Amino acid sequence: NCPPIVHGDRLFVAPIDSNRFYCLSRRTGQVLWTQFRGGNKYLVWVGEGLVVLAGRTVRAVALDGGASVWKHEFNGTEQVYGQGVGAGKSLYISTNLALYTLDLGSGKLRARAALRFGSGFDERPGGNLMVVDGAIVQASRRRVTVYFDSARTLRHLEEAVLRSPGDPGPHLRLGA
């Protein structure tokens, strides 16, 4: 089960009782194109001329017409859990084992970070992703996790203090 995604004048849906994804006209409801699901259960993200489908693989198809653009394969039993997010030239995807950064244009792996969980968690890893203020926020049923580059954030805050020494915002974020 995944929510529909509206993008421009189109509506993308993946009905739970169907083996296809659909691209519909938002105005008329007319089917513009369909795509067989295969091993991909979810609509993950739409943007940059792509529709990203996922499950045991991540597959991008063209927004116009649904032609295959690229495919990323996972190893073993890994599969996508939750909505991904595109930011810049990257696609961020959460699986049951790791957080992935894929190149939006090619689907090639840029980075993989294993997910760590403390004892007592009784849920599946992964979750819906969003990008906020340069950080990746992952929301699951029971927790919200924020991933960020601390060195980059510190550098940006120090630069902001130098540019505007009288502005209290960067000082507060630095804890100074």
C-alpha positions in Angstrom: 0.0 0.0 0.0 1.4 3.4 -1.0 -0.1 6.8 -1.2 -0.8 8.4 -4.6 1.6 11.1 -5.8 0.5 14.3 -7.6 3.0 15.9 -9.8 2.0 18.8 -12.1 -1.0 17.7 -14.1 -0.6 14.0 -13.3 -1.6 11.6 -10.6 0.5 8.5 -10.0 -1.2 5.5 -8.3 -0.4 2.0 -7.3 -3.6 0.3 -6.3 -3.0 -2.5 -3.8 -5.2 -4.9 -5.8 -3.4 -4.3 -9.1 -0.1 -5.6 -10.6 0.4 -2.2 -12.3 1.3 1.4 -11.6 -0.8 4.1 -13.3 -0.1 7.6 -14.6 -3.4 9.4 -14.8 -4.4 12.9 -16.1 -5.2 14.8 -12.9 -7.9 16.8 -14.7 -9.7 14.0 -16.6 -8.7 10.8 -14.8 -7.7 9.3 -18.2 -4.9 6.7 -18.0 -1.9 8.2 -19.7 0.3 5.1 -19.3 0.8 2.1 -17.1 3.8 0.1 -15.9 4.0 -3.5 -14.7 5.0 -3.7 -11.0 7.3 -6.7 -11.2 9.2 -6.8 -7.9 8.4 -3.1 -7.2 5.5 -2.6 -4.8 5.9 1.2 -4.2 5.8 4.5 -5.8 8.7 6.2 -4.1 9.2 9.6 -5.7 8.3 11.7 -8.7 10.4 14.6 -10.1 13.2 15.6 -12.5 11.4 13.8 -15.3 11.4 10.5 -13.4 9.0 8.2 -11.6 10.8 6.1 -9.1 9.3 2.6 -8.3 10.8 0.4 -5.6 10.6 -2.8 -3.6 13.3 -5.4 -4.0 14.9 -3.0 -6.6 14.7 0.7 -7.3 13.7 1.5 -10.8 13.3 4.9 -12.6 10.9 5.3 -15.5 10.4 8.4 -17.7 7.6 10.7 -16.4 6.5 11.0 -20.1 5.5 7.5 -21.3 6.9 5.3 -18.5 10.0 4.0 -20.5 12.7 2.4 -18.4 15.6 4.8 -17.5 17.6 2.9 -14.9 17.5 0.2 -12.3 19.4 -0.4 -9.0 19.6 -3.9 -7.6 19.9 -4.7 -3.9 21.8 -7.7 -2.5 20.0 -10.5 -0.7 16.8 -9.8 1.2 17.2 -6.0 1.2 14.1 -4.0 0.2 12.8 -0.5 0.3 10.7 0.6 3.3 9.0 4.1 3.0 8.9 7.1 0.7 12.2 8.2 -0.8 13.2 11.8 -1.6 15.1 13.5 -4.3 17.3 16.4 -3.5 19.8 18.0 -6.0 21.1 15.2 -8.2 20.6 12.5 -5.5 17.8 10.1 -4.6 17.7 9.0 -0.9 16.1 5.6 -0.3 15.6 3.8 3.0 15.7 0.0 3.1 15.3 -2.6 5.9 19.1 -2.5 6.3 20.5 0.8 5.1 20.1 4.4 3.9 21.1 4.7 0.2 22.1 7.7 -1.8 21.7 7.0 -5.6 22.5 9.2 -8.5 19.2 10.5 -9.9 20.4 10.4 -13.5 21.9 6.9 -13.6 20.8 5.0 -10.5 24.4 4.4 -9.5 25.2 4.0 -5.9 26.8 7.1 -4.3 26.7 6.1 -0.7 25.3 3.4 1.7 25.0 3.9 5.4 24.0 0.9 7.5 21.1 1.6 9.9 21.8 1.1 13.5 19.1 0.2 16.0 19.3 -0.1 19.8 17.8 -3.0 21.7 14.1 -3.0 22.3 13.0 -1.7 18.9 10.2 -4.0 17.6 9.6 -2.4 14.3 11.0 -2.7 10.8 13.8 -0.4 10.0 13.4 2.3 7.3 10.8 4.9 7.0 9.7 7.9 5.0 12.4 10.4 4.1 12.5 14.2 3.6 15.3 16.7 3.3 15.2 19.6 5.7 17.9 22.3 6.1 20.6 20.1 4.6 19.7 17.1 6.8 17.9 13.8 5.9 14.9 13.2 8.2 13.6 9.6 8.5 10.2 9.1 10.1 9.0 5.6 11.0 6.1 4.5 13.1 7.8 5.1 16.4 10.7 7.4 15.9 12.2 10.2 13.9 15.9 10.1 13.0 18.0 12.9 11.6 21.1 12.3 9.5 23.4 15.2 8.8 27.0 16.1 8.1 28.1 17.7 11.3 31.4 19.1 9.9 29.5 20.8 7.1 26.9 22.2 9.4 29.5 23.5 11.8 31.4 25.1 8.9 28.2 26.8 7.6 27.3 28.2 11.0 30.8 29.5 11.6 30.7 31.2 8.2 27.3 32.7 9.1 28.7 34.1 12.4 31.6 35.7 10.5 29.2 37.3 7.9 26.8 38.6 10.5 28.4 38.7 13.9 25.3 40.6 15.4 22.8 37.9 14.2 22.0 35.7 17.3 20.6 32.8 15.2 23.9 31.2 14.2 25.3 31.8 17.7 22.3 30.0 19.2 22.6 27.1 16.8 26.3 26.8 17.7 25.5 26.8 21.4 27.8 29.8 21.9 
